[in-house]
């Protein structure tokens, strides 16, 4: 059609970019070379006082565990478009495969107590490739995890993804979150030789995604979690009065 001549062609290549901006962070490779991120005044700075600024994107669900041959390619492409941080979101989503608990499709496991070693192998390599390109990691911990009876969770089938909002106060759910964090942070990435807790390329962490006692739009009605909350409140009130 005649109007086509008025538009500029903008081809979008999954493994390339019109302009290579990777030179911006060339001196920042590998990510983490300046030490861990910290807050100084109203700024993010690294341990050596280098000021930190980030421009990034989300990876969601199964994309957090790409085949090995894609990890290096996608890291290089993201560096080309000027990305220097990636949020790894929804790693625990059961509706996606792979996820951090299960690698393959099919019948689901009866619990979410262990990290899948095959998923972790892919995640390890992805993080390593990002690090080599000067790309930092924003890691989500609890987003869509489906707690199960095999986890020792009562009325698991009635709980929403991530057990919102009960995950904020249920002793059992907090215990399970702590176990997951312990396992993940103490996992050693064979490509870097570092446990995740010692990896300065992991700069930001979200403990729980979109969950508080007031954001939840439904009644807090699932037992025994409702009773647990009431008991906690009564106990607190007795001490305060």
Secondary structure, 3 states (H helix, E strand, C coil): CHHHHHCCCCCCCCCCCCCCCHHHHHHHCCCCCCCCEEEECCEEEECCCCECCCCEEEEEHHHHHCCHHHHHHHHHHHHHCCCCEEEEECCCCCCCCCCCCCCCCCCCCCCCCCCCHHHHHHHHHHHHHHHHCCCEEEEEEECCCCCCHHHCCCCHHHCCHHHCCHHHCCHHHHHHHHHHHHHHHCCEECCCCEEHHHCCCEEEEEEECCCCCCCCCCCCCCCCHHHHHHHHHHHHHHHHC
